[in-house]
C-alpha cells in the first residue's frame, strides 16, 4: 500500500460542494469517531507488535482507543479525532486514521465524503 502524506485539513477545492470548513471538520470527525468507536466505515489494522501482546491486552487497547476523549490542540489540531498517543498497560501506543481513495492507493479527494474515501485506523506500538 502506498504511503500518503499525514492527514491534513480538507482543502476547500477538494471538499464537498457547499460545505464550510467547520462543517467539513465536523463531518470528518463524526466519520472518524464511527470507525474508532464502532469499527464502522473503514478498516482497522493492528501491527505485529500489537498482535503479539495477546487477545486480552488487544481487547483493552481497542477499548482504550474507542473510549479516548482527551483530544486537545496538541493531539488533534484540526479537530478530526484522527490521531493520539496513549499508554495502555504500560505499553505506549499510537493510533491514527488515514484517508485513502477507494482503492487505498492515494490520498482521498474528499475525506468528508465516505463514497470516495476509505478510512484506515492503524493501531501500533510507539516503538515499532
Z-matrix of the N, CA and C atoms (Angstrom, degrees):
N
C 1 1.441
C 2 1.521 1 108.03
N 3 1.297 2 117.09 1 132.83
C 4 1.463 3 122.39 2 -179.54
C 5 1.521 4 110.03 3 -69.18
N 6 1.316 5 116.95 4 140.46
C 7 1.455 6 121.34 5 176.45
C 8 1.519 7 108.57 6 -80.60
N 9 1.290 8 117.08 7 148.58
C 10 1.452 9 121.50 8 178.50
C 11 1.513 10 109.59 9 -120.18
N 12 1.287 11 115.17 10 171.69
C 13 1.450 12 120.51 11 176.81
C 14 1.528 13 108.52 12 -69.10
N 15 1.341 14 117.71 13 154.60
C 16 1.461 15 119.85 14 177.78
C 17 1.518 16 111.45 15 -55.63
N 18 1.330 17 115.24 16 154.29
C 19 1.467 18 120.35 17 179.57
C 20 1.517 19 109.98 18 -53.37
N 21 1.295 20 115.46 19 136.88
C 22 1.451 21 121.77 20 178.50
C 23 1.520 22 107.73 21 -132.94
N 24 1.328 23 117.55 22 158.13
C 25 1.458 24 118.05 23 177.83
C 26 1.515 25 109.06 24 -62.11
N 27 1.343 26 117.44 25 148.00
C 28 1.452 27 119.32 26 -178.33
C 29 1.518 28 112.15 27 -61.50
N 30 1.295 29 115.94 28 138.37
C 31 1.455 30 122.88 29 176.38
C 32 1.528 31 107.36 30 -79.60
N 33 1.300 32 117.05 31 131.48
C 34 1.464 33 119.89 32 -177.80
C 35 1.524 34 112.24 33 -56.51
N 36 1.327 35 117.64 34 -30.95
C 37 1.464 36 120.01 35 179.37
C 38 1.524 37 111.12 36 -67.35
N 39 1.345 38 117.60 37 -28.52
C 40 1.456 39 121.95 38 -179.02
C 41 1.522 40 112.73 39 -94.68
N 42 1.316 41 117.34 40 -11.99
C 43 1.451 42 121.29 41 -170.84
C 44 1.519 43 112.94 42 -76.46
N 45 1.328 44 113.67 43 164.86
C 46 1.453 45 120.12 44 177.19
C 47 1.523 46 109.69 45 -59.85
N 48 1.331 47 117.33 46 136.78
C 49 1.461 48 120.06 47 -179.02
C 50 1.523 49 111.26 48 -58.25
N 51 1.302 50 115.50 49 137.02
C 52 1.458 51 121.44 50 174.48
C 53 1.519 52 115.15 51 86.01
N 54 1.316 53 119.17 52 -5.40
C 55 1.469 54 120.46 53 -179.57
C 56 1.520 55 110.67 54 -94.25
N 57 1.334 56 115.65 55 132.82
C 58 1.461 57 121.14 56 175.86
C 59 1.524 58 108.92 57 -84.85
N 60 1.331 59 117.42 58 165.89
C 61 1.456 60 122.97 59 -176.79
C 62 1.519 61 114.25 60 -52.88
N 63 1.346 62 117.93 61 -48.43
C 64 1.462 63 120.61 62 -179.82
C 65 1.520 64 111.20 63 -64.81
N 66 1.306 65 117.00 64 -38.98
C 67 1.465 66 121.07 65 179.01
C 68 1.532 67 110.50 66 -65.07
N 69 1.336 68 116.37 67 -39.73
C 70 1.467 69 120.58 68 177.10
C 71 1.519 70 110.92 69 -62.76
N 72 1.329 71 116.67 70 -47.17
C 73 1.466 72 120.30 71 179.71
C 74 1.525 73 111.34 72 -60.17
N 75 1.325 74 116.91 73 -41.27
C 76 1.471 75 120.52 74 178.58
C 77 1.524 76 110.98 75 -63.50
N 78 1.316 77 117.48 76 -42.45
C 79 1.464 78 121.73 77 178.77
C 80 1.529 79 110.25 78 -63.64
N 81 1.330 80 117.47 79 -46.32
C 82 1.465 81 121.72 80 178.65
C 83 1.526 82 109.90 81 -62.55
N 84 1.316 83 117.32 82 -45.04
C 85 1.465 84 121.17 83 179.08
C 86 1.529 85 110.74 84 -59.88
N 87 1.330 86 117.67 85 -43.55
C 88 1.467 87 120.74 86 179.35
C 89 1.526 88 111.51 87 -63.20
N 90 1.326 89 116.71 88 -42.46
C 91 1.466 90 120.55 89 178.17
C 92 1.528 91 110.86 90 -65.81
N 93 1.325 92 116.92 91 -41.45
C 94 1.459 93 120.57 92 177.68
C 95 1.525 94 111.24 93 -63.69
N 96 1.331 95 117.17 94 -41.56
C 97 1.460 96 120.25 95 178.57
C 98 1.529 97 111.24 96 -64.54
N 99 1.327 98 118.03 97 -36.30
C 100 1.470 99 120.61 98 176.77
C 101 1.532 100 110.51 99 -60.01
N 102 1.322 101 116.49 100 -42.50
C 103 1.460 102 119.98 101 178.75
C 104 1.531 103 110.72 102 -70.57
N 105 1.308 104 117.07 103 -48.60
C 106 1.463 105 121.55 104 -175.86
C 107 1.528 106 112.22 105 -64.87
N 108 1.312 107 117.37 106 -41.85
C 109 1.468 108 121.31 107 -174.51
C 110 1.528 109 112.18 108 -87.55
N 111 1.334 110 116.45 109 -44.59
C 112 1.475 111 120.54 110 -172.09
C 113 1.522 112 114.20 111 -110.74
N 114 1.341 113 116.93 112 -2.85
C 115 1.480 114 122.38 113 -176.75
C 116 1.520 115 111.22 114 57.40
N 117 1.337 116 115.93 115 39.39
C 118 1.465 117 122.69 116 177.10
C 119 1.520 118 110.01 117 -116.40
N 120 1.326 119 115.77 118 140.45
C 121 1.455 120 120.26 119 174.02
C 122 1.511 121 114.73 120 90.14
N 123 1.329 122 116.66 121 19.02
C 124 1.455 123 119.42 122 179.37
C 125 1.508 124 111.61 123 177.90
N 126 1.313 125 114.73 124 -161.82
C 127 1.458 126 122.75 125 -176.79
C 128 1.526 127 107.88 126 -120.97
N 129 1.329 128 116.77 127 137.93
C 130 1.459 129 121.81 128 174.84
C 131 1.526 130 107.40 129 -107.13
N 132 1.328 131 115.89 130 127.20
C 133 1.463 132 122.25 131 -179.06
C 134 1.520 133 107.89 132 -120.35
N 135 1.334 134 115.64 133 130.94
C 136 1.463 135 119.68 134 171.90
C 137 1.525 136 107.56 135 -112.76
N 138 1.299 137 115.53 136 145.40
C 139 1.457 138 120.43 137 -178.64
C 140 1.533 139 109.50 138 -83.92
N 141 1.327 140 116.89 139 165.39
C 142 1.468 141 119.80 140 177.86
C 143 1.538 142 113.29 141 -56.48
N 144 1.311 143 116.82 142 -35.24
C 145 1.462 144 119.63 143 179.22
C 146 1.513 145 113.04 144 -64.46
N 147 1.306 146 117.15 145 -36.34
C 148 1.467 147 121.55 146 176.36
C 149 1.522 148 109.52 147 -72.28
N 150 1.321 149 117.62 148 -45.78
C 151 1.472 150 121.63 149 -179.75
C 152 1.526 151 111.08 150 -58.42
N 153 1.337 152 117.24 151 -36.76
C 154 1.466 153 121.78 152 -177.75
C 155 1.526 154 112.70 153 -67.26
N 156 1.316 155 118.12 154 -14.46
C 157 1.456 156 121.05 155 -179.43
C 158 1.523 157 112.74 156 -74.46
N 159 1.322 158 116.25 157 -14.93
C 160 1.464 159 120.79 158 177.72
C 161 1.509 160 113.06 159 96.08
N 162 1.338 161 115.88 160 160.47
C 163 1.469 162 121.27 161 -173.40
C 164 1.525 163 115.08 162 -60.59
N 165 1.330 164 117.93 163 -40.43
C 166 1.471 165 118.46 164 -176.73
C 167 1.529 166 111.06 165 -69.07
N 168 1.330 167 117.38 166 -41.08
C 169 1.467 168 120.17 167 177.35
C 170 1.523 169 109.98 168 -68.10
N 171 1.321 170 117.12 169 -41.23
C 172 1.466 171 120.63 170 177.17
C 173 1.527 172 110.46 171 -58.32
N 174 1.309 173 117.40 172 -41.76
C 175 1.469 174 121.08 173 178.25
C 176 1.525 175 111.00 174 -61.90
N 177 1.328 176 117.17 175 -42.75
C 178 1.471 177 120.35 176 179.06
C 179 1.525 178 111.21 177 -67.70
N 180 1.324 179 117.24 178 -35.83
C 181 1.466 180 120.16 179 176.78
C 182 1.525 181 110.30 180 -66.25
N 183 1.319 182 117.35 181 -44.72
C 184 1.475 183 120.67 182 178.76
C 185 1.522 184 110.69 183 -60.43
N 186 1.321 185 116.84 184 -40.48
C 187 1.468 186 120.59 185 177.73
C 188 1.521 187 110.82 186 -65.69
N 189 1.324 188 117.22 187 -41.64
C 190 1.476 189 120.79 188 179.26
C 191 1.523 190 111.16 189 -63.11
N 192 1.328 191 117.13 190 -40.86
C 193 1.472 192 120.67 191 177.90
C 194 1.526 193 109.50 192 -64.81
N 195 1.325 194 116.41 193 -45.17
C 196 1.467 195 120.74 194 -177.71
C 197 1.522 196 112.93 195 -64.78
N 198 1.315 197 117.09 196 -32.55
C 199 1.472 198 120.24 197 -175.57
C 200 1.527 199 112.92 198 -99.76
N 201 1.322 200 117.57 199 3.58
C 202 1.463 201 121.42 200 -179.64
C 203 1.528 202 110.53 201 -60.82
N 204 1.332 203 116.92 202 129.34
C 205 1.470 204 121.72 203 178.91
C 206 1.523 205 113.43 204 -131.83
N 207 1.316 206 117.66 205 1.70
C 208 1.468 207 121.38 206 -174.12
C 209 1.534 208 112.04 207 -83.90
N 210 1.311 209 117.28 208 43.98
C 211 1.457 210 120.77 209 177.58
C 212 1.520 211 109.15 210 -72.34
N 213 1.337 212 115.35 211 139.12
C 214 1.458 213 120.31 212 178.75
C 215 1.524 214 108.74 213 -151.79
N 216 1.314 215 116.72 214 -178.01
C 217 1.467 216 121.06 215 -176.83
C 218 1.523 217 112.87 216 -63.29
N 219 1.326 218 117.37 217 -26.61
C 220 1.468 219 119.84 218 179.59
C 221 1.524 220 112.63 219 -75.78
N 222 1.337 221 117.44 220 -43.46
C 223 1.464 222 119.50 221 -176.02
C 224 1.526 223 113.44 222 -100.81
N 225 1.323 224 117.29 223 -5.75
C 226 1.461 225 120.87 224 -178.41
C 227 1.535 226 110.23 225 -145.08
N 228 1.340 227 118.08 226 58.28
C 229 1.464 228 120.78 227 -172.78
C 230 1.529 229 114.46 228 -62.43
N 231 1.330 230 118.17 229 -23.88
C 232 1.468 231 120.71 230 -179.11
C 233 1.526 232 112.51 231 -101.91
N 234 1.321 233 118.06 232 0.13
C 235 1.460 234 121.56 233 177.97
C 236 1.513 235 113.68 234 69.79
N 237 1.346 236 117.14 235 29.28
C 238 1.465 237 120.89 236 -176.75
C 239 1.527 238 113.84 237 -102.00
N 240 1.321 239 118.77 238 -3.53
C 241 1.474 240 122.25 239 -176.87
C 242 1.523 241 110.67 240 51.18
N 243 1.339 242 115.95 241 50.13
C 244 1.469 243 120.04 242 -173.35
C 245 1.522 244 114.63 243 -112.67
N 246 1.346 245 118.99 244 2.09
C 247 1.458 246 118.51 245 -176.54
C 248 1.524 247 109.99 246 -166.88
N 249 1.336 248 115.54 247 146.80
C 250 1.466 249 120.38 248 171.53
C 251 1.520 250 109.31 249 -163.30
N 252 1.316 251 114.42 250 158.28
C 253 1.458 252 122.98 251 172.57
C 254 1.519 253 105.72 252 -117.52
N 255 1.328 254 116.46 253 133.78
C 256 1.455 255 119.83 254 -177.61
C 257 1.524 256 109.93 255 -152.28
N 258 1.309 257 116.11 256 166.52
C 259 1.459 258 121.74 257 177.39
C 260 1.519 259 108.72 258 -116.33
N 261 1.342 260 114.95 259 127.84
C 262 1.460 261 121.76 260 177.52
C 263 1.525 262 106.35 261 -128.23
N 264 1.341 263 116.93 262 121.46
C 265 1.466 264 122.28 263 -179.36
C 266 1.534 265 111.74 264 50.60
N 267 1.299 266 115.37 265 48.02
C 268 1.473 267 123.20 266 178.82
C 269 1.522 268 114.13 267 64.35
N 270 1.317 269 117.64 268 15.82
C 271 1.465 270 122.16 269 176.53
C 272 1.524 271 107.70 270 -110.98
N 273 1.314 272 116.08 271 120.35
C 274 1.471 273 120.97 272 177.87
C 275 1.524 274 107.26 273 -78.61
N 276 1.330 275 116.75 274 122.89
C 277 1.460 276 120.75 275 -179.56
C 278 1.523 277 110.51 276 -123.38
N 279 1.311 278 114.22 277 158.07
C 280 1.461 279 122.91 278 173.80
C 281 1.519 280 106.14 279 -125.90
N 282 1.312 281 116.50 280 134.50
C 283 1.462 282 119.43 281 169.54
C 284 1.516 283 108.07 282 -126.06
N 285 1.325 284 114.92 283 146.76
C 286 1.461 285 120.69 284 -174.23
C 287 1.513 286 109.13 285 -151.74
N 288 1.314 287 116.08 286 140.93
C 289 1.465 288 121.55 287 175.01
C 290 1.518 289 107.69 288 -109.00
N 291 1.325 290 115.51 289 125.59
C 292 1.461 291 121.75 290 176.29
C 293 1.523 292 108.85 291 -110.35
N 294 1.338 293 114.67 292 155.70
C 295 1.469 294 121.95 293 -177.14
C 296 1.517 295 109.29 294 -115.67
N 297 1.315 296 116.25 295 115.45
C 298 1.462 297 121.97 296 -179.88
C 299 1.521 298 110.28 297 -115.96
N 300 1.324 299 115.03 298 164.79
C 301 1.463 300 119.37 299 169.18
C 302 1.530 301 107.03 300 -69.74
N 303 1.326 302 117.33 301 175.93
C 304 1.455 303 120.66 302 -174.26
C 305 1.528 304 113.50 303 -63.90
N 306 1.315 305 117.63 304 -25.42
C 307 1.469 306 121.07 305 178.20
C 308 1.538 307 111.89 306 -88.72
N 309 1.317 308 117.33 307 -1.49
C 310 1.466 309 124.80 308 -177.98
C 311 1.529 310 112.38 309 55.62
N 312 1.330 311 115.34 310 40.89
C 313 1.459 312 120.51 311 177.10
C 314 1.524 313 112.20 312 -108.70
N 315 1.333 314 117.03 313 -31.13
C 316 1.459 315 121.87 314 -175.16
C 317 1.524 316 109.71 315 -134.59
N 318 1.315 317 114.95 316 169.00
C 319 1.459 318 121.21 317 175.26
C 320 1.521 319 109.39 318 -61.66
N 321 1.311 320 117.35 319 142.97
C 322 1.464 321 121.48 320 178.77
C 323 1.524 322 110.76 321 -62.45
N 324 1.336 323 117.53 322 140.53
C 325 1.459 324 119.55 323 175.81
C 326 1.527 325 112.54 324 -71.44
N 327 1.345 326 117.42 325 -18.78
C 328 1.460 327 121.06 326 -178.24
C 329 1.528 328 109.49 327 -158.85
N 330 1.339 329 118.52 328 90.58
C 331 1.466 330 121.23 329 -178.27
C 332 1.528 331 114.59 330 -59.75
N 333 1.327 332 117.56 331 -15.95
C 334 1.467 333 119.78 332 178.62
C 335 1.529 334 112.19 333 -83.91
N 336 1.333 335 117.13 334 -6.19
C 337 1.465 336 121.40 335 -177.09
C 338 1.528 337 109.72 336 -112.44
N 339 1.343 338 117.96 337 106.40
C 340 1.460 339 119.74 338 -178.53
C 341 1.535 340 113.50 339 -67.46
N 342 1.310 341 117.85 340 -13.48
C 343 1.463 342 120.28 341 179.03
C 344 1.525 343 112.50 342 -77.63
N 345 1.343 344 117.15 343 -14.70
C 346 1.465 345 120.35 344 178.28
C 347 1.529 346 111.76 345 -124.35
N 348 1.326 347 116.37 346 8.38
C 349 1.463 348 120.95 347 -174.71
C 350 1.515 349 111.60 348 -127.54
N 351 1.313 350 115.62 349 134.59
C 352 1.461 351 121.97 350 170.66
C 353 1.521 352 106.19 351 -112.42
N 354 1.322 353 116.51 352 115.39
C 355 1.457 354 121.83 353 179.30
C 356 1.523 355 109.19 354 -85.73
N 357 1.332 356 115.73 355 141.54
C 358 1.458 357 121.66 356 176.89
C 359 1.525 358 107.44 357 -130.76
N 360 1.327 359 115.25 358 116.51
C 361 1.470 360 122.06 359 175.22
C 362 1.525 361 106.88 360 -95.39
N 363 1.315 362 116.02 361 119.53
C 364 1.465 363 121.74 362 178.97
C 365 1.519 364 108.36 363 -109.55
N 366 1.333 365 116.24 364 128.48
C 367 1.449 366 122.14 365 176.67
C 368 1.530 367 106.98 366 -116.58
N 369 1.343 368 116.02 367 122.36
C 370 1.464 369 120.13 368 -175.18
C 371 1.527 370 110.52 369 -140.64
N 372 1.302 371 114.87 370 160.07
C 373 1.459 372 119.85 371 170.78
C 374 1.525 373 107.62 372 -73.94
N 375 1.301 374 117.27 373 146.45
C 376 1.468 375 120.84 374 179.61
C 377 1.523 376 111.22 375 -66.34
N 378 1.324 377 117.67 376 -23.72
C 379 1.470 378 120.07 377 -178.53
C 380 1.530 379 112.87 378 -93.12
N 381 1.319 380 118.03 379 7.79
C 382 1.477 381 120.44 380 177.74
C 383 1.507 382 110.65 381 -85.09
